Amino acid sequence: MISILFPMSSAESESLCPFCAKSNLCGVSAPGGCWCGKVEIPMELIEMLPERGKSCICRNCVDAFHKNPEQFTGFSQTSQP
């Protein structure tokens, strides 16, 4: 089961995945672009984000969702405290 942590709002937390709170390794500003431009990120997972545009999902969570979406069951935008 994925540990879901939220909310992510500080500048420091922008580098952390909103689902597992580990580094998201965002490379959007890198010369070669980010890893996320080379993989499919399911819309169902994106829709679960507590706040869109605040921080990126890490590759481990994207891969985990592809393998077993049920790990993320119970999490939705409305499940925030």
C-alpha positions, -999 to +999 in steps of 0.1 A: +000+000+000+013+035-009+016+059+020-002+090+009+010+123+024-005+157+019-008+187+016+023+198-003+026+235-003+060+249+006+087+255-020+108+227-004+079+202-009+078+209-046+106+184-051+087+157-032+061+133-045+027+141-031+020+104-027+051+090-010+070+122+000+102+110-016+121+130-042+102+132-074+135+138-094+117+165-115+139+174-144+115+198-162+142+225-162+170+201-173+184+204-208+171+169-217+137+174-201+121+154-174+117+116-172+079+121-171+079+132-207+090+097-217+064+077-197+026+074-196+012+089-164-024+077-160-050+105-158-066+085-130-034+091-109-031+127-119-067+133-108-058+120-073-033+148-068-041+169-037-031+201-056-023+201-093+008+220-103+024+220-069+047+190-072+053+161-095+046+125-089+077+103-086+085+076-111+082+049-084+046+059-077+038+061-114+052+025-118+034+013-087+001+027-101+007+009-134+014-024-116-014-022-091-038+008-091-057-006-061-027+005-039-041+040-044-077+031-036-093+053-011-073+083-020-091+112-038-090+149-037-119+148-012-099+126+012-077+155+024-079+163+061 
